Amino acid sequence: MATTLHCLSTLHLLPRNHYPKTLNSLKPISKPQPCKIQEKPSNPNALQLLKSSSLPLAVVALPFFLDPQDAAAVGGEFGILEGRSFALIHPIVMGGLFVYTLRTGYLGWQWRRVRTIQSEINELKKQLKPTPVSPDGSTAIDSSSPPSTTELEIQRLTAERKELVKGSYKDKHFDAGSVLLGFGVLESVFGGLNTYLRTGKLFPGPHLYAGAGITVLWAAAAALVPAMQKGNETARNLHIALNGLNVLLFIWQIPTGLDIVLKVFEFTKWP
């Protein structure tokens, strides 16, 4: 017991004047055991200090990671990301994507025309009267007689198809659709993220819902491409219907987007 009290006194955990009064009545121990205390280095290693304090620091920092209010970045924490110049990127890019959507639709319609015009030619050929054949097996063609209306229409459609084929509308439509899908989805996500950076929340309403619907329609229309490449006519018609609905949503979204742009000018500043 005397050895224990001596150790406590050495560690400054027990003042020397608080020894029990019965301490003098204790019998001395035959072989006193020295109190071995590990001395701390005067200049501890920084790595050791970091290891020893990592757990307490993690415990202290844990509430900051769990608090959802900490994610609301409003009030200048992100600098230019909350400014007017950064907020105007979304409406400018989406305006360009709307024009690009119309161009992509035109390219797709021209490619569809390449495929359907051949069917029209084949139907017109069925309406032609069979060419008379001479006894020797050669066809008897009266060059003096003018071509019929059906023949003229076949010639016109054939020439039109040749011009359409030269336009390479299939490849142009595929490339434009890929660009539209990539930049469209990216800009849709960026628009919501930018709103959250500026205000700390999203605003459920027509503009947000229409934007989400447009993004989903882009993805759904692109998912039909493999079936379309295999000649599935149902997939082609559904692809056109989805993109047509996409354009209507895009047009309907423009007025609400302009209202948001006015609010950006009202509540933000340059840059």
C-alpha positions as CSV (number, residue, x, y, z in Angstrom):
1,M,0.0,0.0,0.0
2,A,2.9,2.4,0.8
3,T,4.3,1.7,-2.6
4,T,1.0,2.4,-4.3
5,L,0.6,5.7,-2.4
6,H,4.1,6.7,-3.4
7,C,3.3,6.0,-7.1
8,L,0.1,8.1,-6.9
9,S,2.1,10.9,-5.3
10,T,4.7,10.8,-8.0
11,L,1.9,11.1,-10.6
12,H,0.5,14.1,-8.8
13,L,-2.8,12.3,-8.5
14,L,-2.7,12.4,-4.7
15,P,-1.3,15.3,-2.8
16,R,1.4,14.4,-0.2
17,N,-0.5,16.1,2.6
18,H,-3.5,13.8,2.1
19,Y,-1.8,10.7,3.2
20,P,-3.9,8.7,5.6
21,K,-3.1,9.2,9.3
22,T,-2.6,5.5,9.7
23,L,0.3,5.5,7.3
24,N,2.9,5.6,10.1
25,S,1.4,2.5,11.7
26,L,1.9,0.5,8.6
27,K,4.6,-2.1,8.7
28,P,7.4,-1.5,6.2
29,I,7.6,-3.9,3.4
30,S,10.7,-6.1,3.3
31,K,11.5,-5.4,-0.3
32,P,10.2,-2.1,-1.5
33,Q,9.2,-2.2,-5.2
34,P,10.4,0.8,-7.1
35,C,7.7,2.7,-9.0
36,K,8.5,2.6,-12.6
37,I,7.0,5.5,-14.5
38,Q,7.6,5.9,-18.2
39,E,8.9,9.3,-18.9
40,K,7.3,11.3,-21.8
41,P,9.7,12.8,-24.3
42,S,10.0,16.5,-24.0
43,N,9.5,16.9,-27.8
44,P,7.0,14.2,-28.8
45,N,7.0,13.0,-32.4
46,A,4.3,14.7,-34.5
47,L,3.2,11.4,-36.0
48,Q,2.7,9.9,-32.5
49,L,0.6,12.9,-31.5
50,L,-1.5,12.5,-34.6
51,K,-2.1,8.8,-34.0
52,S,-3.1,9.5,-30.4
53,S,-5.5,12.2,-31.3
54,S,-7.0,10.7,-34.4
55,L,-9.9,9.0,-32.6
56,P,-10.9,12.0,-30.5
57,L,-10.8,14.2,-33.6
58,A,-12.9,11.8,-35.5
59,V,-15.5,11.7,-32.7
60,V,-15.6,15.5,-32.6
61,A,-15.9,15.9,-36.3
62,L,-18.6,13.2,-36.8
63,P,-21.6,15.5,-36.1
64,F,-20.5,17.9,-38.8
65,F,-20.6,15.1,-41.4
66,L,-24.0,13.9,-40.2
67,D,-25.7,17.3,-40.0
68,P,-27.6,17.9,-43.3
69,Q,-27.6,21.6,-42.7
70,D,-23.9,21.7,-43.3
71,A,-24.5,20.8,-47.0
72,A,-26.4,24.0,-47.7
73,A,-23.8,26.2,-49.3
74,V,-25.5,29.6,-49.3
75,G,-23.9,32.9,-48.4
76,G,-20.7,33.1,-50.5
77,E,-19.0,29.9,-49.4
78,F,-18.5,28.9,-53.0
79,G,-17.7,32.3,-54.4
80,I,-18.1,32.5,-58.2
81,L,-20.2,29.3,-58.2
82,E,-23.0,31.3,-56.5
83,G,-22.6,34.3,-58.7
84,R,-24.7,35.6,-61.6
85,S,-22.2,34.6,-64.4
86,F,-22.2,31.0,-63.3
87,A,-26.0,30.9,-62.9
88,L,-26.5,32.1,-66.5
89,I,-24.6,29.2,-68.0
90,H,-27.6,26.9,-67.7
91,P,-30.2,29.0,-69.5
92,I,-27.7,29.9,-72.3
93,V,-26.7,26.2,-72.8
94,M,-30.3,25.0,-72.7
95,G,-31.3,27.6,-75.3
96,G,-28.6,26.3,-77.6
97,L,-29.7,22.7,-76.9
98,F,-33.3,23.6,-77.8
99,V,-32.1,24.8,-81.3
100,Y,-29.9,21.7,-81.5
101,T,-32.9,19.5,-80.7
102,L,-34.8,20.9,-83.6
103,R,-31.8,20.3,-85.9
104,T,-31.4,16.7,-84.7
105,G,-35.1,16.1,-85.3
106,Y,-34.7,17.4,-88.9
107,L,-31.7,15.1,-89.5
108,G,-33.7,12.2,-88.2
109,W,-36.7,13.0,-90.4
110,Q,-34.5,13.2,-93.5
111,W,-33.0,9.8,-92.7
112,R,-36.5,8.4,-92.2
113,R,-37.4,9.9,-95.6
114,V,-34.5,7.9,-97.2
115,R,-36.0,4.7,-95.9
116,T,-39.6,5.4,-96.7
117,I,-39.2,6.9,-100.1
118,Q,-38.0,3.6,-101.5
119,S,-41.3,2.0,-100.3
120,E,-43.2,4.7,-102.2
121,I,-41.2,3.9,-105.3
122,N,-41.9,0.2,-105.0
123,E,-45.7,0.9,-104.6
124,L,-45.7,3.1,-107.7
125,K,-43.9,0.5,-109.8
126,K,-46.7,-1.9,-109.0
127,Q,-49.2,0.4,-110.6
128,L,-47.3,0.5,-113.9
129,K,-48.7,-1.6,-116.8
130,P,-46.5,-4.5,-117.8
131,T,-44.2,-3.7,-120.7
132,P,-45.2,-5.6,-123.8
133,V,-42.8,-8.3,-125.0
134,S,-42.1,-9.0,-128.7
135,P,-42.1,-12.6,-130.1
136,D,-38.3,-12.6,-130.1
137,G,-38.3,-11.9,-126.3
138,S,-37.3,-8.3,-126.4
139,T,-39.3,-5.5,-124.9
140,A,-41.3,-3.3,-127.2
141,I,-41.0,0.3,-126.0
142,D,-42.7,3.0,-127.9
143,S,-40.4,6.0,-127.5
144,S,-42.8,8.3,-129.1
145,S,-45.4,8.0,-126.3
146,P,-44.8,10.4,-123.4
147,P,-44.1,8.9,-119.9
148,S,-47.1,8.4,-117.7
149,T,-47.8,10.4,-114.5
150,T,-46.7,7.4,-112.5
151,E,-43.5,7.0,-114.3
152,L,-42.7,10.7,-113.8
153,E,-43.4,10.4,-110.1
154,I,-41.1,7.4,-109.9
155,Q,-38.3,9.4,-111.6
156,R,-38.8,12.3,-109.3
157,L,-38.7,10.2,-106.1
158,T,-35.7,8.3,-107.4
159,A,-33.7,11.5,-108.0
160,E,-34.8,12.8,-104.5
161,R,-33.6,9.6,-102.9
162,K,-30.2,9.9,-104.5
163,E,-29.8,13.4,-103.1
164,L,-30.9,12.3,-99.7
165,V,-28.4,9.4,-99.7
166,K,-25.6,11.9,-100.5
167,G,-26.5,13.9,-97.4
168,S,-25.4,11.0,-95.1
169,Y,-28.4,11.9,-92.8
170,K,-28.1,8.6,-90.9
171,D,-24.6,9.3,-89.6
172,K,-25.4,13.0,-89.0
173,H,-28.5,12.1,-87.0
174,F,-26.7,9.5,-84.9
175,D,-23.9,11.9,-84.1
176,A,-26.2,14.8,-83.2
177,G,-28.3,12.6,-81.0
178,S,-25.3,11.4,-79.1
179,V,-24.1,15.0,-78.5
180,L,-27.6,16.0,-77.4
181,L,-27.9,13.1,-75.0
182,G,-24.5,13.8,-73.4
183,F,-24.7,17.5,-73.0
184,G,-28.4,17.5,-72.2
185,V,-28.1,15.2,-69.3
186,L,-25.0,17.0,-68.1
187,E,-26.7,20.4,-68.2
188,S,-29.9,19.1,-66.6
189,V,-27.9,17.9,-63.6
190,F,-25.8,21.1,-63.6
191,G,-29.0,23.3,-63.5
192,G,-30.3,21.7,-60.4
193,L,-26.9,21.7,-58.7
194,N,-26.4,25.4,-59.5
195,T,-29.8,26.3,-58.0
196,Y,-28.8,24.4,-54.8
197,L,-25.5,26.2,-54.6
198,R,-27.2,29.6,-54.9
199,T,-30.2,29.0,-52.6
200,G,-29.5,25.9,-50.5
201,K,-32.6,24.1,-51.8
202,L,-34.5,23.1,-54.9
203,F,-37.9,24.5,-56.0
204,P,-40.4,21.8,-57.0
205,G,-42.5,23.2,-59.8
206,P,-43.2,23.1,-63.6
207,H,-39.7,23.9,-64.6
208,L,-38.1,21.3,-62.5
209,Y,-40.6,18.6,-63.4
210,A,-40.4,19.4,-67.1
211,G,-36.6,19.3,-67.0
212,A,-36.6,15.9,-65.3
213,G,-39.1,14.7,-67.9
214,I,-37.0,15.9,-70.8
215,T,-33.9,14.2,-69.3
216,V,-35.8,10.9,-68.9
217,L,-37.2,11.1,-72.5
218,W,-33.7,11.7,-73.9
219,A,-32.5,8.5,-72.2
220,A,-35.6,6.5,-73.2
221,A,-35.3,7.5,-76.8
222,A,-31.6,6.6,-76.9
223,A,-32.3,3.2,-75.4
224,L,-34.4,2.3,-78.5
225,V,-31.5,2.8,-80.9
226,P,-30.2,-0.8,-80.8
227,A,-33.7,-2.1,-81.7
228,M,-34.0,0.5,-84.4
229,Q,-30.7,-0.6,-86.0
230,K,-32.2,-4.1,-86.3
231,G,-35.1,-2.8,-88.3
232,N,-37.8,-2.8,-85.6
233,E,-40.4,-0.4,-86.9
234,T,-42.2,-0.2,-83.6
235,A,-39.1,1.0,-81.9
236,R,-38.6,3.6,-84.6
237,N,-42.1,5.0,-84.2
238,L,-41.8,5.0,-80.4
239,H,-38.5,6.9,-80.8
240,I,-40.2,9.5,-82.9
241,A,-43.1,9.8,-80.5
242,L,-40.8,10.2,-77.4
243,N,-38.7,12.9,-79.2
244,G,-41.8,14.7,-80.3
245,L,-43.1,14.8,-76.7
246,N,-39.6,16.0,-75.7
247,V,-39.8,19.0,-78.0
248,L,-43.3,19.9,-76.7
249,L,-42.0,19.8,-73.1
250,F,-39.0,21.9,-74.1
251,I,-41.2,24.6,-75.6
252,W,-43.5,24.5,-72.6
253,Q,-40.5,24.9,-70.3
254,I,-39.2,28.1,-71.9
255,P,-41.5,30.6,-70.2
256,T,-40.7,29.2,-66.7
257,G,-37.0,29.3,-67.5
258,L,-37.2,32.9,-68.4
259,D,-38.9,33.7,-65.1
260,I,-36.0,32.0,-63.3
261,V,-33.5,34.0,-65.3
262,L,-35.2,37.2,-64.1
263,K,-35.0,36.0,-60.5
264,V,-31.3,35.3,-61.1
265,F,-30.7,38.9,-62.1
266,E,-32.7,40.1,-59.1
267,F,-31.1,38.0,-56.4
268,T,-27.5,37.6,-57.7
269,K,-24.6,39.8,-58.5
270,W,-21.6,39.7,-60.8
271,P,-19.5,37.7,-61.2
